[in-house]
Amino acid sequence: MRVAGKILLGILGLAVLAGVGLWFSIRHVASDITSHTITAAQFKGVHVGENQDAVRDRIGEPGGLQPQDKPKPPAGTTCDYYLQKHVSLEKKQTFQICYRDGKVAATQALPSAADEAAQDKGKSSESAKP
């Protein structure tokens, strides 16, 4: 085999390894995201005063991902975030559950991208009126 053929074969092998590594990385991130999703019904089942451990046992551990434009949590609380499952990406809401002293202190469903787009469209049409 000529030197050029060996080089091409080596490049092809590296490309295959890089592709396989990328595929596994994407699958890992996607799996991590979907393992921290809950339904709207599960979120509605969380009530103020409920024990944090009981909530996490029932709906699962929160994900590491947090929304960019998350609202400021109530004073003295720490919050968990879950993505909504079984809806398309643009309609997916983020659920915020905040705890104080190991008990649920507040819950909030953050607007989806579709909700925010509708609000922005409404604001722009209002400002266009004479």
N, CA, C and O atoms as a DFTB+ gen file, in Angstrom:
520 C
 N C O
     1  1       0.861      -1.169       0.000
     2  2       0.000       0.000       0.000
     3  2       0.907       1.232       0.000
     4  3       1.913       1.288       0.709
     5  1       0.530       2.195      -0.799
     6  2       1.338       3.399      -0.901
     7  2       1.106       4.279       0.327
     8  3       0.129       4.100       1.055
     9  1       2.011       5.226       0.545
    10  2       1.951       6.134       1.693
    11  2       0.652       6.947       1.673
    12  3       0.022       7.131       2.714
    13  1       0.255       7.425       0.511
    14  2      -0.971       8.226       0.398
    15  2      -2.191       7.402       0.811
    16  3      -3.106       7.918       1.454
    17  1      -2.199       6.133       0.442
    18  2      -3.308       5.251       0.820
    19  2      -3.364       5.031       2.327
    20  3      -4.440       5.006       2.925
    21  1      -2.194       4.874       2.927
    22  2      -2.138       4.700       4.379
    23  2      -2.610       5.952       5.103
    24  3      -3.303       5.867       6.117
    25  1      -2.238       7.102       4.585
    26  2      -2.670       8.372       5.201
    27  2      -4.183       8.511       5.090
    28  3      -4.849       8.866       6.062
    29  1      -4.727       8.229       3.904
    30  2      -6.183       8.314       3.726
    31  2      -6.921       7.329       4.625
    32  3      -7.960       7.654       5.198
    33  1      -6.376       6.134       4.739
    34  2      -6.990       5.136       5.616
    35  2      -6.957       5.601       7.077
    36  3      -7.930       5.408       7.806
    37  1      -5.866       6.200       7.502
    38  2      -5.762       6.734       8.861
    39  2      -6.748       7.865       9.105
    40  3      -7.379       7.932      10.160
    41  1      -6.879       8.759       8.122
    42  2      -7.834       9.874       8.239
    43  2      -9.259       9.329       8.314
    44  3     -10.064       9.793       9.121
    45  1      -9.565       8.348       7.474
    46  2     -10.897       7.740       7.501
    47  2     -11.177       7.102       8.866
    48  3     -12.275       7.242       9.405
    49  1     -10.188       6.406       9.418
    50  2     -10.358       5.790      10.734
    51  2     -10.612       6.828      11.822
    52  3     -11.469       6.637      12.685
    53  1      -9.859       7.928      11.775
    54  2     -10.074       9.007      12.757
    55  2     -11.456       9.627      12.601
    56  3     -12.105       9.952      13.595
    57  1     -11.910       9.792      11.366
    58  2     -13.238      10.369      11.123
    59  2     -14.333       9.461      11.680
    60  3     -15.301       9.932      12.276
    61  1     -14.169       8.168      11.481
    62  2     -15.156       7.208      12.009
    63  2     -15.170       7.259      13.534
    64  3     -16.241       7.285      14.139
    65  1     -14.004       7.273      14.158
    66  2     -13.935       7.348      15.625
    67  2     -14.553       8.642      16.139
    68  3     -15.280       8.631      17.132
    69  1     -14.268       9.760      15.466
    70  2     -14.840      11.044      15.885
    71  2     -16.365      11.019      15.751
    72  3     -17.078      11.521      16.620
    73  1     -16.861      10.433      14.657
    74  2     -18.309      10.343      14.454
    75  2     -18.985       9.503      15.525
    76  3     -20.038       9.878      16.042
    77  1     -18.387       8.379      15.857
    78  2     -18.940       7.506      16.895
    79  2     -18.923       8.224      18.243
    80  3     -19.892       8.150      18.998
    81  1     -17.830       8.917      18.545
    82  2     -17.750       9.668      19.803
    83  2     -18.797      10.763      19.875
    84  3     -19.415      10.963      20.921
    85  1     -19.004      11.475      18.774
    86  2     -20.020      12.526      18.727
    87  2     -21.411      11.937      18.923
    88  3     -22.228      12.499      19.652
    89  1     -21.681      10.812      18.276
    90  2     -22.989      10.176      18.401
    91  2     -23.268       9.791      19.855
    92  3     -24.359      10.044      20.366
    93  1     -22.278       9.177      20.524
    94  2     -22.459       8.797      21.928
    95  2     -22.643      10.023      22.818
    96  3     -23.428       9.980      23.764
    97  1     -21.940      11.102      22.535
    98  2     -22.076      12.331      23.323
    99  2     -23.480      12.906      23.195
   100  3     -24.097      13.290      24.189
   101  1     -23.977      12.961      21.973
   102  2     -25.328      13.497      21.741
   103  2     -26.368      12.623      22.428
   104  3     -27.300      13.136      23.045
   105  1     -26.214      11.310      22.325
   106  2     -27.164      10.397      22.990
   107  2     -27.126      10.591      24.503
   108  3     -28.171      10.552      25.152
   109  1     -25.947      10.797      25.072
   110  2     -25.822      10.990      26.518
   111  2     -26.535      12.268      26.958
   112  3     -27.278      12.261      27.939
   113  1     -26.311      13.358      26.235
   114  2     -26.963      14.629      26.585
   115  2     -28.475      14.507      26.419
   116  3     -29.223      14.958      27.287
   117  1     -28.934      13.914      25.338
   118  2     -30.371      13.750      25.116
   119  2     -30.992      12.882      26.200
   120  3     -32.089      13.174      26.676
   121  1     -30.307      11.827      26.592
   122  2     -30.799      10.956      27.654
   123  2     -30.866      11.701      28.979
   124  3     -31.818      11.525      29.740
   125  1     -29.868      12.532      29.263
   126  2     -29.838      13.304      30.497
   127  2     -31.010      14.289      30.538
   128  3     -31.652      14.454      31.576
   129  1     -31.281      14.933      29.417
   130  2     -32.373      15.894      29.360
   131  2     -33.710      15.188      29.552
   132  3     -34.529      15.634      30.356
   133  1     -33.947      14.089      28.827
   134  2     -35.249      13.426      28.916
   135  2     -35.464      12.727      30.245
   136  3     -36.607      12.474      30.627
   137  1     -34.389      12.407      30.961
   138  2     -34.575      11.742      32.250
   139  2     -35.012      12.729      33.336
   140  3     -35.396      12.315      34.430
   141  1     -34.957      14.009      33.044
   142  2     -35.345      15.033      34.016
   143  2     -36.574      15.807      33.537
   144  3     -36.689      17.013      33.754
   145  1     -37.473      15.101      32.894
   146  2     -38.703      15.723      32.419
   147  2     -39.883      15.174      33.202
   148  3     -39.865      14.034      33.665
   149  1     -40.909      16.006      33.344
   150  2     -42.127      15.598      34.040
   151  2     -43.331      16.096      33.242
   152  3     -43.210      16.992      32.406
   153  1     -44.473      15.510      33.507
   154  2     -45.703      15.943      32.848
   155  2     -46.304      17.127      33.606
   156  3     -45.958      17.387      34.759
   157  1     -47.202      17.829      32.939
   158  2     -47.902      18.937      33.590
   159  2     -48.702      18.427      34.788
   160  3     -48.814      19.118      35.801
   161  1     -49.257      17.223      34.673
   162  2     -50.027      16.649      35.784
   163  2     -49.129      16.383      36.994
   164  3     -49.534      16.621      38.131
   165  1     -47.913      15.891      36.752
   166  2     -46.985      15.674      37.863
   167  2     -46.648      16.998      38.542
   168  3     -46.595      17.082      39.769
   169  1     -46.421      18.036      37.727
   170  2     -46.101      19.348      38.293
   171  2     -47.279      19.876      39.126
   172  3     -47.083      20.399      40.224
   173  1     -48.490      19.737      38.602
   174  2     -49.672      20.220      39.335
   175  2     -49.891      19.452      40.630
   176  3     -50.575      19.941      41.530
   177  1     -49.319      18.254      40.737
   178  2     -49.441      17.447      41.947
   179  2     -48.496      17.859      43.069
   180  3     -48.572      17.315      44.171
   181  1     -47.603      18.815      42.802
   182  2     -46.667      19.301      43.816
   183  2     -47.334      20.451      44.563
   184  3     -47.816      21.399      43.943
   185  1     -47.364      20.369      45.900
   186  2     -48.073      21.376      46.697
   187  2     -47.155      22.027      47.726
   188  3     -46.248      21.396      48.269
   189  1     -47.416      23.299      47.975
   190  2     -46.664      24.049      48.981
   191  2     -46.755      23.314      50.317
   192  3     -47.823      22.854      50.720
   193  1     -45.610      23.215      50.991
   194  2     -45.549      22.543      52.283
   195  2     -45.100      21.090      52.200
   196  3     -44.760      20.480      53.213
   197  1     -45.100      20.539      50.990
   198  2     -44.707      19.149      50.795
   199  2     -43.198      18.988      51.010
   200  3     -42.423      19.900      50.720
   201  1     -42.796      17.838      51.512
   202  2     -41.396      17.541      51.792
   203  2     -40.612      17.367      50.485
   204  3     -41.081      16.708      49.556
   205  1     -39.411      17.964      50.421
   206  2     -38.574      17.908      49.228
   207  2     -38.238      16.471      48.820
   208  3     -38.296      16.132      47.638
   209  1     -37.893      15.643      49.776
   210  2     -37.558      14.254      49.463
   211  2     -38.759      13.510      48.883
   212  3     -38.606      12.703      47.966
   213  1     -39.946      13.777      49.412
   214  2     -41.153      13.123      48.907
   215  2     -41.431      13.557      47.467
   216  3     -41.821      12.742      46.631
   217  1     -41.229      14.842      47.184
   218  2     -41.452      15.343      45.823
   219  2     -40.468      14.671      44.865
   220  3     -40.866      14.168      43.814
   221  1     -39.188      14.664      45.230
   222  2     -38.173      14.070      44.353
   223  2     -38.363      12.565      44.191
   224  3     -38.084      12.020      43.122
   225  1     -38.830      11.894      45.225
   226  2     -39.116      10.461      45.104
   227  2     -40.235      10.223      44.096
   228  3     -40.199       9.254      43.336
   229  1     -41.224      11.106      44.092
   230  2     -42.393      10.951      43.235
   231  2     -42.114      11.367      41.785
   232  3     -42.517      10.659      40.862
   233  1     -41.436      12.493      41.565
   234  2     -41.267      12.990      40.193
   235  2     -39.845      12.839      39.654
   236  3     -39.614      13.057      38.465
   237  1     -38.901      12.474      40.497
   238  2     -37.530      12.281      40.045
   239  2     -36.629      13.450      40.407
   240  3     -37.081      14.514      40.829
   241  1     -35.351      13.212      40.226
   242  2     -34.346      14.235      40.510
   243  2     -34.385      15.303      39.420
   244  3     -34.681      15.000      38.264
   245  1     -34.090      16.548      39.782
   246  2     -34.075      17.608      38.772
   247  2     -32.861      17.478      37.860
   248  3     -31.875      16.828      38.206
   249  1     -32.947      18.097      36.704
   250  2     -31.828      18.081      35.765
   251  2     -30.815      19.154      36.083
   252  3     -31.056      20.044      36.899
   253  1     -29.685      19.056      35.430
   254  2     -28.643      20.050      35.621
   255  2     -28.875      21.291      34.781
   256  3     -28.265      22.331      35.028
   257  1     -29.756      21.193      33.786
   258  2     -30.026      22.332      32.920
   259  2     -31.001      23.284      33.586
   260  3     -31.974      22.867      34.215
   261  1     -30.722      24.569      33.438
   262  2     -31.599      25.586      33.991
   263  2     -31.908      26.608      32.908
   264  3     -31.066      26.870      32.048
   265  1     -33.105      27.190      32.936
   266  2     -33.457      28.157      31.896
   267  2     -32.570      29.399      31.981
   268  3     -32.142      29.793      33.066
   269  1     -32.299      30.012      30.823
   270  2     -31.471      31.216      30.793
   271  2     -32.166      32.384      31.473
   272  3     -31.549      33.113      32.250
   273  1     -33.432      32.560      31.185
   274  2     -34.175      33.705      31.711
   275  2     -35.043      33.309      32.898
   276  3     -36.202      33.712      32.994
   277  1     -34.477      32.522      33.794
   278  2     -35.265      32.059      34.931
   279  2     -35.580      33.235      35.861
   280  3     -34.757      34.132      36.046
   281  1     -36.777      33.215      36.439
   282  2     -37.123      34.287      37.376
   283  2     -36.326      34.140      38.665
   284  3     -35.866      33.052      39.013
   285  1     -36.175      35.244      39.352
   286  2     -35.453      35.210      40.623
   287  2     -36.272      34.387      41.617
   288  3     -37.468      34.629      41.785
   289  1     -35.629      33.408      42.281
   290  2     -36.378      32.593      43.243
   291  2     -36.790      33.416      44.458
   292  3     -36.141      34.412      44.778
   293  1     -37.845      33.018      45.128
   294  2     -38.230      33.717      46.357
   295  2     -37.059      33.730      47.348
   296  3     -36.256      32.797      47.381
   297  1     -36.974      34.768      48.132
   298  2     -35.873      34.933      49.092
   299  2     -35.754      33.710      49.997
   300  3     -36.752      33.202      50.508
   301  1     -34.531      33.251      50.187
   302  2     -34.266      32.143      51.091
   303  2     -34.613      30.772      50.565
   304  3     -34.693      29.815      51.335
   305  1     -34.824      30.657      49.248
   306  2     -35.188      29.354      48.671
   307  2     -34.126      28.898      47.681
   308  3     -33.338      29.693      47.169
   309  1     -34.131      27.608      47.431
   310  2     -33.364      27.019      46.329
   311  2     -34.382      26.327      45.433
   312  3     -35.383      25.793      45.909
   313  1     -34.118      26.343      44.143
   314  2     -35.124      25.844      43.208
   315  2     -34.612      24.709      42.343
   316  3     -33.436      24.656      41.981
   317  1     -35.524      23.800      42.021
   318  2     -35.290      22.723      41.064
   319  2     -36.032      23.082      39.785
   320  3     -37.070      23.742      39.822
   321  1     -35.486      22.638      38.645
   322  2     -36.111      22.901      37.353
   323  2     -36.292      21.586      36.597
   324  3     -35.399      20.739      36.563
   325  1     -37.464      21.442      35.998
   326  2     -37.796      20.266      35.198
   327  2     -38.372      20.746      33.874
   328  3     -39.075      21.755      33.828
   329  1     -38.073      20.022      32.796
   330  2     -38.689      20.306      31.512
   331  2     -39.960      19.483      31.375
   332  3     -40.072      18.390      31.929
   333  1     -40.915      20.024      30.629
   334  2     -42.178      19.331      30.400
   335  2     -41.974      18.247      29.356
   336  3     -41.311      18.469      28.343
   337  1     -42.539      17.087      29.601
   338  2     -42.429      15.987      28.639
   339  2     -43.711      15.848      27.840
   340  3     -44.766      16.345      28.233
   341  1     -43.600      15.166      26.715
   342  2     -44.709      14.840      25.815
   343  2     -45.284      16.050      25.089
   344  3     -46.460      16.048      24.725
   345  1     -44.470      17.087      24.873
   346  2     -44.885      18.230      24.056
   347  2     -43.723      18.601      23.133
   348  3     -42.572      18.247      23.390
   349  1     -44.043      19.315      22.061
   350  2     -42.986      19.721      21.126
   351  2     -42.071      20.746      21.790
   352  3     -42.438      21.376      22.782
   353  1     -40.890      20.898      21.234
   354  2     -39.865      21.744      21.836
   355  2     -40.342      23.175      22.044
   356  3     -40.104      23.747      23.108
   357  1     -41.007      23.765      21.062
   358  2     -41.435      25.163      21.201
   359  2     -42.572      25.341      22.209
   360  3     -42.785      26.448      22.704
   361  1     -43.303      24.271      22.518
   362  2     -44.397      24.355      23.495
   363  2     -43.972      23.872      24.885
   364  3     -44.747      23.947      25.838
   365  1     -42.739      23.380      24.991
   366  2     -42.231      22.806      26.239
   367  2     -42.066      23.896      27.294
   368  3     -41.403      24.906      27.057
   369  1     -42.676      23.682      28.460
   370  2     -42.533      24.611      29.574
   371  2     -41.440      24.115      30.511
   372  3     -41.100      22.932      30.523
   373  1     -40.901      25.037      31.291
   374  2     -39.984      24.682      32.360
   375  2     -40.743      24.873      33.663
   376  3     -41.388      25.902      33.868
   377  1     -40.667      23.893      34.534
   378  2     -41.345      23.958      35.824
   379  2     -40.323      24.265      36.911
   380  3     -39.288      23.606      37.012
   381  1     -40.622      25.259      37.710
   382  2     -39.750      25.670      38.817
   383  2     -40.415      25.267      40.133
   384  3     -41.570      25.608      40.391
   385  1     -39.669      24.538      40.954
   386  2     -40.152      24.148      42.278
   387  2     -39.115      24.638      43.278
   388  3     -37.963      24.207      43.246
   389  1     -39.528      25.545      44.172
   390  2     -38.595      26.162      45.118
   391  2     -38.855      25.642      46.532
   392  3     -39.994      25.449      46.956
   393  1     -37.746      25.426      47.239
   394  2     -37.807      24.853      48.586
   395  2     -37.178      25.802      49.607
   396  3     -36.203      26.497      49.323
   397  1     -37.758      25.807      50.784
   398  2     -37.195      26.500      51.943
   399  2     -37.259      25.522      53.107
   400  3     -38.322      24.989      53.425
   401  1     -36.127      25.293      53.730
   402  2     -36.045      24.380      54.877
   403  2     -36.596      22.989      54.560
   404  3     -37.232      22.361      55.406
   405  1     -36.347      22.508      53.322
   406  2     -36.749      21.154      52.954
   407  2     -38.215      20.985      52.607
   408  3     -38.689      19.859      52.455
   409  1     -38.940      22.091      52.479
   410  2     -40.371      22.034      52.129
   411  2     -40.624      22.895      50.896
   412  3     -39.932      23.889      50.675
   413  1     -41.606      22.515      50.102
   414  2     -41.971      23.311      48.929
   415  2     -42.498      24.663      49.404
   416  3     -43.437      24.741      50.196
   417  1     -41.865      25.730      48.896
   418  2     -42.278      27.088      49.260
   419  2     -43.039      27.768      48.126
   420  3     -43.898      28.615      48.373
   421  1     -42.724      27.399      46.882
   422  2     -43.382      28.018      45.727
   423  2     -43.180      27.145      44.498
   424  3     -42.173      26.447      44.377
   425  1     -44.144      27.190      43.591
   426  2     -44.027      26.514      42.308
   427  2     -44.440      27.492      41.219
   428  3     -45.268      28.377      41.437
   429  1     -43.845      27.316      40.038
   430  2     -44.184      28.202      38.938
   431  2     -43.893      27.503      37.617
   432  3     -42.841      26.887      37.447
   433  1     -44.835      27.605      36.686
   434  2     -44.625      27.105      35.325
   435  2     -44.159      28.287      34.488
   436  3     -44.888      29.266      34.326
   437  1     -42.950      28.194      33.958
   438  2     -42.392      29.280      33.159
   439  2     -42.932      29.183      31.740
   440  3     -43.182      28.079      31.255
   441  1     -43.117      30.313      31.063
   442  2     -43.695      30.280      29.718
   443  2     -42.817      29.525      28.727
   444  3     -41.589      29.545      28.813
   445  1     -43.474      28.864      27.790
   446  2     -42.756      28.157      26.733
   447  2     -42.305      29.170      25.684
   448  3     -42.697      30.337      25.729
   449  1     -41.487      28.721      24.749
   450  2     -41.031      29.589      23.660
   451  2     -42.224      30.062      22.834
   452  3     -42.247      31.206      22.382
   453  1     -43.215      29.190      22.633
   454  2     -44.410      29.564      21.875
   455  2     -45.214      30.630      22.628
   456  3     -45.737      31.558      22.012
   457  1     -45.316      30.503      23.951
   458  2     -46.017      31.507      24.756
   459  2     -45.321      32.859      24.662
   460  3     -45.975      33.889      24.503
   461  1     -43.993      32.853      24.762
   462  2     -43.231      34.099      24.696
   463  2     -43.342      34.739      23.322
   464  3     -43.433      35.962      23.216
   465  1     -43.335      33.928      22.266
   466  2     -43.481      34.465      20.913
   467  2     -44.852      35.108      20.735
   468  3     -44.968      36.162      20.109
   469  1     -45.888      34.480      21.280
   470  2     -47.237      35.040      21.188
   471  2     -47.324      36.357      21.955
   472  3     -47.970      37.298      21.494
   473  1     -46.677      36.433      23.126
   474  2     -46.667      37.671      23.899
   475  2     -45.935      38.769      23.139
   476  3     -46.402      39.907      23.091
   477  1     -44.792      38.439      22.545
   478  2     -44.022      39.416      21.778
   479  2     -44.817      39.911      20.575
   480  3     -44.786      41.095      20.243
   481  1     -45.527      38.995      19.928
   482  2     -46.338      39.374      18.754
   483  2     -47.473      40.311      19.198
   484  3     -47.783      41.286      18.514
   485  1     -48.080      40.007      20.338
   486  2     -49.149      40.851      20.865
   487  2     -48.648      42.246      21.213
   488  3     -49.326      43.239      20.951
   489  1     -47.455      42.318      21.807
   490  2     -46.873      43.623      22.148
   491  2     -46.551      44.433      20.911
   492  3     -46.782      45.642      20.892
   493  1     -46.020      43.793      19.873
   494  2     -45.643      44.528      18.671
   495  2     -46.877      45.012      17.929
   496  3     -46.846      46.095      17.344
   497  1     -47.982      44.232      17.933
   498  2     -49.193      44.690      17.246
   499  2     -49.869      45.798      18.033
   500  3     -50.513      46.661      17.436
   501  1     -49.741      45.801      19.362
   502  2     -50.301      46.884      20.166
   503  2     -49.557      48.191      19.909
   504  3     -50.180      49.249      19.829
   505  1     -48.245      48.131      19.781
   506  2     -47.456      49.343      19.585
   507  2     -47.638      49.879      18.167
   508  3     -47.370      51.055      17.920
   509  1     -48.088      49.043      17.229
   510  2     -48.294      49.477      15.855
   511  2     -49.617      50.193      15.677
   512  3     -49.822      50.854      14.660
   513  1     -50.521      50.080      16.639
   514  2     -51.824      50.734      16.542
   515  2     -51.652      52.237      16.687
   516  3     -50.828      52.684      17.485
   517  1     -52.433      53.051      15.910
   518  2     -52.314      54.519      16.010
   519  2     -52.853      55.079      17.292
   520  3     -52.814      56.292      17.501
